[in-house]
Amino acid sequence: MLALGVWQSLLDGIGWVVAKIYDLVPNYGVTIILLTVLIRVVLLPLGIKQIRSMQHMQIIQPKIKQLQTKYKGNRTKQQEEIMKLYKEYGVNPFSGCWPVLLQFPILISMYSVLRQPQHPIHIPEGTKLYAVIQQQVPQPITSLDEIPAQPGPTGGTSFLGMNLLCSAKEAGNPDATISDSRKVGDTQIVYPLNCGNTVADRIPYYVFAALMFGTTYFQQRQMTKATPAGSASQQQQTLMKIMPLMFGVFGIFFPAGLVIYWTTSNAWQIGQQYFMLKSRPTAETLAARAGSGDKKPAKKGFMATMMERAQNERTKRNPEAGPARKPGTPKPGTPKPGSGSKPPRNSGSGGGSGGDRKKRPKR
């Protein structure tokens, strides 16, 4: 329940930002583009980290190949030495995955905010965007009489000849509709939409669907070229091939507003990767950075910190015990070798005081 509440709060927050941008720039397409740029700016540090991680992996890839060849028969030793190499050069092989994985929840959240109808409504009531959407998709519907018989005006949601509430699948269909997930009694709620009436009206929808596919393909190809040879797993390579096709299909069925979001996001990512990959670091700069990092005191690990705390607690409870001795360290009070002190000699079998044998009486 807590996770659901956090998710709904995130969607409401995105809806609030969309509505505020629309209040300033009353054009739905421009609003989505500006929101996309804002999201990409927020994610810029992660995007830079992703590209730098790929470049660093490319630099140390020859060394990884050497270790794999050297320890070919010892898988455990091979992984151990590779992890030491990552630590030596300050490279995190997993840091490049997070920006890619983060795109999917953002895409899902944008789909939840931009698609219509919404339950619950994430666009704040009383805003301009809420009003123009209500003209076409009035919600919530409590009776069948509230469903409009004719499509509402599209002026508030049109962009480059498209109604951004429509998809390419519905484009040019004079009887286009959009279905609600809810019902009134046993009747499904269906809203009529104006998505154009002619074949020419389909062109901008198809163009943006093709752009969605093309930019996804180019962006993935750009990433593939920058990825070190052999570092990507078979699953990653398959994902890079499937993603453009998958989003090409999505471009047909997604609302045009979401297609504009994804295309704009791809264009930003392509430009960002172009400039970042153009200014790639060298092996010398990476080694210098790793060398300067070695001068800093090493941070204690979690287990080392816990063991130190446990030893401090034992010392507090038993002060005479002192700190834990390292193996080979003599106990307190034991004379050190070469200190000059000699151990007392045994008194012999007679159990005497241990004096000179010449002074002892004969039997």
N, C-alpha and C positions, 0 to 999 in steps of 0.2 A: 504493500500500500504506500509506503514511504517513497519507493522508487517511482511509482506511478504519479504521486503528487509532485515529485521533482520534475518528472518529464512534462507534465501538464504545465507547470510553472515556466519551463523552458519554452514551450510552444507559445504560451501567452506572452512571454517576453519578446519573442521574435515577431509575433503578430502586432505587438505594441510598436516595435521599431518600424515595421512596414507601414503601419498607419501614420506614424509621425513623419516619415519620409514623404509619403503621399500627400500629407497636408502641406508640405513645403513645395513639392514638385508633383502637381496633380496629373501625372502620366504613369500608368501602371507599369509599362515596360521599363521606363527610365527608373522608376522606383525599385524594381527588381534588380536592375543592373547596379544601382548604387548600393543596395543591400549586399549584393554579391561582393562588390569591391570592399565593403566594410568587413565582411566575414574573412576575406582573403588577407586583409591587413592584420586582423587579429591573429590569424594563423601564420603570418609571415615568419615569426621566429622558428616555428616548427618546420616550415617549408625549407628555410635556409639550413636548418640542422639536418634535415633529410638529405639534401643535396650534398652537403659537406661530408656527411657520413659515407655516402656512396663514393665520393672522390677519395676519401681516406682509405676506404676498402680497396679501391683500385690501385692506390699507391703501394700498399703492403701485400697485394695479391701475389707477387713473385715470391716473397718470403714465406707466405702460406703454402705455396706450391712446393717450396724446398722442404718445409717441415713435413708435409704430407708424403713426400718421397722418402725422406730420411727415416720416418717412423711408420712406414707403410704396414709393417707387421704388428705394430703395437698401437691399437686404436686409442687406448686410454692415455698413453704417453703423448700421442699425437694431439689429442684435444687439450691436454695440459699445456703443451708447449705453444699451441695456437692461442690459448687464453692468456698466456704470459706475453705473447707478442701483442695482443690487443691492449693489454695493460701498459706495456712499454711505450706504445705509440699513442695511448689515450683514445683508442678507437672503440666505439660501441657498435657491434654489428646489427643490433636490433633497433637502434634509434631511427633508422630510415623507414621502419614499418609503420610507426604511429601516425604520421600524417595521412598515409594511404588508408589506414583503417578508420581514421577519424572522419573521412569524407562520407562514409556510409550513414552514420547516425545524423550527420548534418543534412544529407540528402533526404533522409526519412522525415526529419523535422520540417524541412522546407516543403516537402510534399504534403504534410499534414496541415501546414499553414496556408499554402497556395491553392490547394484543391477545394472545390465547393461541391456540395454543402459540407459544413464542418459541424462536428458534435464532440465536444462543446465548441462554440464559436471562439476563435482565438483573436479575431479582429475586434478591438474595443468598440463598443457601441458609442454612437454620437460622433464618430469620425467620418471624414469624407469618403474614405475607402469603404467603410461599412455601409454607407448610404448607397453607393453605386453598385455594390454587390447585391444588396437587398432588392434593387430594382429588377434584377434578373433571377436571383435565387432567394426569395423571401423565406426566412427561417427564424424560429421553428414554426412548422405547420401543425395546426391542431385540428383542421377540418379540410375536406377536399375542396371546399369553396374558396379557400385561400390560395390554391395553386393557380398561377396565371394561365389563361388560355392561350395567350400569344407571347412570344419572346419579348423580354424587356429591352430597353435601349442599351447599346454596347459602348456608348461614347466613353464611359469612365474606365473601361477595361480593354480598350482597343490599342494596338501598337503595330505599326507597319502593315496594316490591312488584316490583322488577326484579332480575334476576340480571345484574349489570353485565358479565358475560362474553358475554351474548347481545346480539343486535341486534333492532331492530324487525321485521326480515324473519323472524326465527326465533321471535318472541314468540307464545305461545299454541299452539305446535306441540308435541304430546306426543312426537313423534319427532324433535325438533330435534337436530342434530349440528353439530360443528365439525370441519373437516378440517385435517389436518396437511400441511405441504408435503413431508414426508418419507414414505418407504415402508419397509415391512418386506418385503424381497424384491421381489415385483411387486404387493404389496397396499398400497393406500392406507390410511393410519392415519386413523380417524374416531372421535372421542370423542362419546358421548351427553351432551347437556346438558339440564338442567331449566330450560326457559324459560317454564313455565306450560302449562296444559292447556285453558284456556277463552278465549273471546273477551274476557272481562273482564280477563284477564291481559295483554292487549295494550295496554290503555288507557294505562298509565304510559309505555310505550315510545313510543307515538304522540304523547303529550303532549310528551315531551321532544324528539322529532324536530321537532314543530311549533315548540317554543320555540327550537330551534337555527336553524330557518329564520327565525322572526319576529325574533329578536334580531339576526341577521346583516343582515336587511333594514333594521331600524330604525337599526342602527349605521352602515350604508352611507348611508342617507338623511340621517342627522345629519351625516355627513362631507360629503355633497354640498351641503347647505345652507351649510356653512361654507367651502366651496371658492369662491374668487373666480370670477365668471362669465367664461367664456372662457379660464381658465387651465388647465383640465383638457383633455387631448388626447382625441381620439375613442376611442383605445384604453382610456384610463382610465375614460371614461364607460361604455364597453361592459363593462369589468371590474366596475364597481360594480353594473351591472344583472344580470350573470351570476352573481356570487358568491353572492347569497342562494339562487338556484335550485340552484346547484351543491351548496351545503352542505345544502340541504333534501333533496337526493337522498342525500348522504352520511349524513344522519341516519337513513335507513332501513337502510343497510348497515353502518354503523360499529358497533362494540360500544357498548353503552349507557354504559360508563364514559367513552369518548372524547366522546360526545355531551354528557355532564355537564361535561366539561372545557371544551368549546367554548362551551357556553351560559353557563357561569360567567364565562369570559373575555370574552364579549360584554357581559354585564351589567356587569362592571367597567369595560370600555371606554366603555359608554354613560354611566355615572355620571361617569367621569373627564372625558369630553368635555363633559358638561352643565355641570359647574362651571368648566372651563377656558374654554369658549365664553361663559359668562355673564360672566366677568371679562376681557373683551377689551381689549387696549391701544388707545390712540388714536394718531392721526397725530402729535400733539404729543409724546407720550412716545417714540415711535419716532424722531422727528427729533432730540429731545434726546439720546437714547442715541447716535444716529449722530454728533451734534455733539461729544459728549464723547469718542467714540472717535477723532475726528480730531485731538485734542490729543496723543494718544499717538504716539510715533515709529513711523513705518511700518516694518514688517518687510521685510527684503530678500528678494527672490525667489530662487529656486534658481539661475537663470541669472546674476543679478547677483552672487551669492555665488561662483559658479564662476569668473566673469571676474575678480573681485577677487583670488581665490586665484592664478589664472594670472598676473596682473600682479605679484603679490608674488614669485612664483617667478622671473619674468624679472628683477625688480629684484635679487634675491639673486645671480643668476648674473652680471649685468652692472650693478654699482652705478652706473656712469656714465650708464646709460640713464635712471635715475630713473623716476618714475611716468609713465604715459601722458599725453600732452598732449591737451587738448581742441582741436577745430578752431578756427583763428584765433589760437591762442596762439603768440607768437614763440618761436623757439628760444633756448636759453640762450646768453647772451653778446651777443645782438642788442640794440643800444641802443633804448630806448623812445622813441617820438616825443615831442619837446619836452624831452628831458633836457638839452639844451645842448651835447652833443658833436656835432661835425661830421665827416663822412667826409673823408678826405684827398683833395685835388684831384689830377687826373691831371697828369702831367708834360708832356703834349703829345706831338706826333708825333716830336720829336727824341729822345725817350727820356732827357731830362736829369733832374736831381734835382728838378725841379718848382719852381724859384725864380721871381722876378719877371721878367716878359717884358722889361721895360725894361733890365734888367741883362744880358740875353743878347746876345752879340756878333752884329753883322750879318754876313750872308753876302756 
